[in-house]
Amino acid sequence: MMLTSVLFDLDGTLLDTVDDFMAIIDAMLQEHGKPMANPALVRSQVSDGSVGMLCAAFAMRPDGAGFDDLREDFLRRYTQQLAVHTRPFPGIMDLLDWLDAEGLPWGVVTNKMSRFSIPLIEAMGLAERCGSLICPDQVTHGKPHAEPVLKACAELGVEPGDCVFVGDHLRDIQSGNAAGTATVAALYGYIPAGDDPASWQATHSINNATELRFWLEARRVKETLHV
């Protein structure tokens, strides 16, 4: 493998978005006369989007009475408050600086709709640096299908076999593996309760972004020595 690029999942891998979700959910719970949500429970459902988080926080099923209205209210609020508390995970900005300095393009492959992902990336000041942003409404098949990863590689102008895809959910690893990239499991992310990342068949796993940089740097050194 000749390392040429890196792709990231968005929520739980590149950006720590859960505090914005929690602020909105807790405000909604308060308005409905319900107790505050368990942060750990909501965090474990972030990868399942608004449906998963709201079902956990309100102890409801998605086919329950009033759920659709609840979800619309959440999405409306999130549109207005999607970058209040969100921050890059520790070490991410240093990692992106290193990638830019090395001339390694990077991008994002997410299951977050573009109407949220695009303004979020812009609000974080990353839009000009992100070489590709692939959202589910831009492809026929979202993760865990290979299509979004292959589309991102095409936009970056790189071969999938020379790319690394980093994510905190099984479907990220499945998508990367299906596309032929190396895959890295981000153990610091929003791992669903009961999931065992060791069973995901990722190429590598990391506990933080600094570990990822060390791993990528080691691959670059091996390439140099090989040449």
N, C-alpha and C positions, 0 to 999 in steps of 0.2 A: 504494500500500500504506500502510495506517495500522498502524504497529507497535503491537501490543497484547500480545504474549506471545512467549516463547522456549522451545523444546523442545531438550533435549540427549540425545544418546546417553550411556550410562553409562560403561562401560570404555573408556578411551582418549580420552574427550572431557571428561566432568565429573570423573571420578576416575582417578587413576593407580594401577591395581590390580596391575600386573605383578610388583612385588616380593613380594607375598603368593603369587602363582602360582609364582614362581621358588623361594621358600623351600620350598614343599611339594614341588615337582618335584625339587629337588636332594636333599631328604631321602629321597625315594622312590628316586631313582637310586643314592644311596649304599647304601641297604638292598639294592638289587639288584646291587651290585658294579659299577656303571657310572660312567663319568666325569661330571663336572658338565655341565649343559646350557649351550649357547651362549645367553646372554641375548638377543642380537639376533634369533636364530632363533625363540625362544619368543615374544618381543615381537611379531614379525611374524605370529604365529598366534593371538594373543589373540582377535581378532574371530571366529575359527572355534571358540571355546570350548574345553572340556576335550579334545575329540577332536583338534582341530588341534594344541594345545600338546603333548599326550602323544605323538601320532604324531611330531612334530618332535623332542621330547626323547629318546624311546626308539627312534627310527628304526623305527617299527612302522606297520603298516596297521591301520585300525579293525576289519578282519575277521581280524586275526592271533590266534593262540592266546594266551589269557590277557589280551587287551586289555580285555574287559568287566570283569574283576576289577580290573585296573589303574585303570580309569576310576572304578569304584565306590569304590576306596580313595582316589583323588584327591578325589572329591566329598565323601566323609565327612570327610576332613581339612580341606577348604576350608570346610565348614559350621562347623567349630570354630575356624578361623583366618582368617576372611575380612576382618578389619579390623585386622590387626596392623601391617602396613607401609603399607597403602593411605592415600593422601592426596589431597585435591583438587589438580588441576594448578595451577601458579603463576598467580595472577591470578584464579582462579575465584571465590574467596570475595569478593574486591572486586567482581567482576562481579555476583554474586548480591546483595550488599548494595546495589549501584546499582539493580538490577532491583526489589528490594523497595522502595527509597526512591522510585522512579519509579512505583510501583503497577503494575508489569508482572508478571503471574503467569508462573511458569515451571514446567516439568515435565520428566519423563524418559521417553523411549521406548527400550526396550532389548530385546535378544534374550536377556538373562539371566533365568533363571526367577525367579519371585517368591520362592521359598524362599531364594534368595540375595540378590536385589535389595532386598527389604524390610528384612531385618536389616542389610544394608550401609548403606543410606540412614539407618537409625536410628542405627547406630554412628557415622556421620559427623556426627550432629546436624542432619541436613537434613530429617527427616521432617515436621516441623511447617511447614517453608517450602516444600516441594515440593507444588505444586498438583495434580499428576497423575503417577502412576507406572504406566506401561503395560508389562507383561511378556508374553512370548509365550504363556503359559498362560492369559492373560486375553482373548485374541482368537482368531478362527478362522484368520486369516492374519497371520503375523509379517512383519517387514521382509524384503524390499523392497516388500511390498504397502502400499497406502495406509491400510489399516484401523487399525493401531495409532496412526498420527499423527492420523487423523480422530477416533479415540476420545479421544485426549489433548486435542485441541482442544475437543471436546464437553464434557469434564470441566472444562476451564478456562473454558468459556463464551465462546470466541472463534471468529472465522471463520478458517478455514485460510489464506485469502489475506492475513490480517493477522498471521500467525505466522511465525517463523523457526525452522527446524530445523537444529541443528548436529551434525555427526557426522564420524567419522574413517574411514568405510568407504563404499564405493560404494553398498551397499544402504541406508544412511542417506539419502543424497542421492536415490536412486531413490524411496524411500518418501515423502520430503518433496515431491519433484517431482510424484509421482503424486497426492498429497493436495492439491496446490495451494499449498503454503507456499513462502516463500523458503528457500533452502538455503545452508548455509555448510560448507565442507570444513575440518575441523580438521587442519591439516598436522602439528601437534605430536604427534598420536596414534599409534595402533598401525597404521600403514599397511601392508597386506600387501606382502611382497616382490614387486617387479615391477609393482605397481599404479602408474598414473599419474593422480593426482588431477585433473590438468588436463583429463582426458578425461571426468570424472564429470558435467559439465554442472551444476555448482553455481552458484548466484547469485554467490557470493563465496568467498574462501578466506582463512584466517588462520594465522599462525604461533604465536600464543599468545592467551590469553584477554583480555589487555589490548587487542590489536588488535580483537577482537570488540567490546569495550565501545566503543572509538572509532567503529567502524562503526555500531553501534546508536545511539550518541549523535548521529552525523551524520544518521541517518535521522529521529531525533526533532526535530532542529533544522529539517530540511527541512519536516517536518509543521507545525511552529510557524510557519515563514515562509509556508507555503502558506495556513494559516488566516488 
